[in-house]
Amino acid sequence: IMAKSDIVTVRDNASKQYLKSLNINKEIIVLPDPTLGGETELTDLNFLHSKDKSILNNSDHLKIALGLRSLGFLQDKGKKVYGDIINFINNNPNYSYVFVPQSTYFEDNDIELAKEISKSIDNKIQVKIIESRYTPKELIHIYSSCDITIAIRLHSAVFSQIAGTPAIAINYLPKVKAYMKDFGTLNQTININELSAQELTAKVSELKNNEFINSLLINKKAEKKVEVEKYSKLALSLLVKEID
């Protein structure tokens, strides 16, 4: 398909090199994740269902968003990841936690995963689950109401950074590390084999009230948004070519 395409884009240099190794001998353009061109015009949480609104409003603690996904395909390694996250939460009862579902399909439902994980969390800890389905722009706004995100899903990290909320990304596939490196936040990535409750605690401590990180997110988001515009310019160039 790529060999027959007029334009080929990838999200990171590692993907470009991989395609070159497959003998895709044409120009391969590296552009940021297109989602980084997104914005949310929302200014309040009135779009939330009443139950979810109370979840985000009622907390005086540092609020950590959890953007998790099923890792069943990793078998025991996946179970260890969940166990490390549960231990981190149980060891840090001074924070509040919000499970933010990205995927809510029957075959891949983050809400069901959140319910299962929450069974192993101390019931004295403030842990809530967003149980409704929201649009990408609404999800970005939900992340903006949190202080830090722990993300397994790549786009939990992406949406969080668009919202200006620092994300700790768990690198379970090469795309996660590649994205975080390209965004300039590789030091906020934890490789899946190095994950532990202690490592999560250390990363959260680094990101709390970190003005440098907050400034970095603002500047990087603006930079990437300009680059994302090149997607539409590339598509338009093909249409103009056809007309000519």
N, C-alpha and C positions, 0 to 999 in steps of 0.2 A: 504493500500500500504506500509506504513512504517513498519507495523508488519511483512510483508513478505520480507522486504528488508534485504540484507546482511550488509549494512552499512547505518547509518542514521547520517546526519550532519545538524546542524542548525547554524544560524549566531549569536545568542546571548543566554545568560543564561535564559532569560525570556521565550524564545521559548522552550528551553529544559524543563523547569519546566511545561510549558503548556502541552507538549507531555506526560510528566510523569503523569499529572492529567488525561490524556486520556488512562492511563494504557498501554502505550508503554513500556513494561518491557524488554528493551534491552539497550545496550550501545548507548548513544546519544552523539555525538562528537560535541563540539562547535568550529567552525572555522570562521575566518573573512569572510566578503563578498568577494567572489572570484574575483570580479572586481579589488580589491586592488592589485592583482598580475600584473595588466596591466601597460604598459609603453607606452610612445610615443617617437618614434625615430625622430620625426619631429623637425627641428631646426628653421624653419621660417614659414611664413604664405602663402607661394606660392600655397598651396593646395586650398586656398579659392577662391571662385568665385570673380570676380573683385569688385562687389558691396559690398560684405561682407568684403573684404580686406580693403576697405576704411573706413568701420565702425569701425574696430578695430585699425586702424592706426591713425585716425584723432581725437585725444583728448588729451588735456593737463590737464584734470581734473582727479581726482580719479575715476576709472572706476568700476562700479558695474555690475556684471553679474546677470541676473534674470532667474533662472531655475524654471519656474512655471508649473502648471498643472491644468486641469479642476477639480473643486471641486463641480460640480453640484450635486453630490450625498449627499453633506452636506447642500444643499439648502441655507437658509438664512445665516447660519454660513459661508458657502463658499463665499457668496457675501460680507460679512463683511471683510473677509481676503483680498479680492481684493481691497476693499475700503481702508483698512489700508495701503496696499502697495502703492496705488495711492496717498494717503495723504502723506506718507513718501517721495515719489518722488517729489511731488509738494512743500513740505516743505524744500527740500534739492536740490535746483537748481544748487548748486555749484559742484555737482557730475555729471558724465555722466553715462548712463545706456544702457546695451545691453541685449536684450531678446535672450536667447540661447535655441532653441527648442531641447528637448530630443526625444520626440515622434512626428513623422510627418505623422502618418497614417490618413486615411480619417476619421475613427471613433474617433480618439483621436489626434487632431492636435494642438500642442502647438503654432504654427505660427498664427493660427486663433484666439486663446485666446490672444496672445500678441497684435494683431491688435485691438481687442476689448478693451483691457485695455488701450492701448495707446491713444484712443479717449478721455479719461478723464484726460490726462496729459497735463499740460501747454506746448504749442507748442514752447515756448522759451527755454525749457530744452532739453539738448542733449539726445535724446532717439532713439535708433536704434533697428531694428529687424533683426536677422539672418534669411534669408528666404530660405536657401538651406538646403538640407539634407546632413549630414556628418557622417562619421564612428565614433565609440567610441574613437579611438585614436585621430582623428581630433578634436572631441569635447573636449577632455582633453587638447589639445593644445590651443583651443580657450579660455578655462577657465584660462590657464596659462598666457594669455595676459591681464587678468583682475586683479583687486586688491582685491576684495571681492566678494563673491557670496551670494545672498539671494535665498535659495532653498526651494521649496515645494516638488518637486520630489526628492526622496531619492538619486537617482543616479546623480542628479545635485550636491549634496553635496559630494558624493563619488568621482566623476570625478574631482571636484574642488580640493579636498584634495589630490588626486593623482598628480594634477598639481602643488601643493604647494600653492594654493590660499585658504585662510581661508573662511569657509562657515558658514553662519547663517542658521540653519535648522528650518523650521516651523514644529512643531510636530503635525501632523494631524492624524497619525496612530501610534500605539505602536512601529512599526518597526523603525521609524525615531529616536525616543528617545533612543531605544535600540542600534542602530548603533552608534549614537553620543556618548553615554556613553561608549561603548566598545572601541571607538577610542580615548577616553580621552578628548573629546571636548563637554561634556554635557553642559558646561556653555555657549556654543554658540548656544544652542537650545532655542527656544521660543515656549511654549505650545500654541496651537491654541486659547485657551480661554483667554490667557494673551497677545495676539498680539495687538500692537497698533503702530501708526506712531512714537510715542515717544520712545517706546521700541526698535524699529528698529534703530532709530537715535542713541540711547545709545550704542547698540551693534556694530554698524558701527564705532562709535568713539573709542570703546575699541580695535577694530581690526586694525585700521589704523596704519601702520608702527610699528606693534607690533612684535619685534624681537623674543620674547619668543614664540609666536604662530607659527611664521615661522619655528623656530627651532624644535618645537614640531611636526609639520607636517612632516618634513623631517625624524625625528627619528621614528615616528609612522609608516610612510609609509614603511620604511625599515624593521621594526619589523613585520608588517602584511604581507609583501611580503614573508618572510621566512615561516610564518604560512600557507599561501595560498598554498605553494608547497605540503603540506600534502594531499590536495585533490587528486593530481595525484598519490601520493604514496599509498593512500588508494585504488584507482581504480586499480593500478598495483598489489597490494596485492591480489585482487580477481582473476586477470588473472593468476598470478603465482600459486595460489591455484588450479585453474581449470587445469592447465598444470600438476601439481603434481598428 
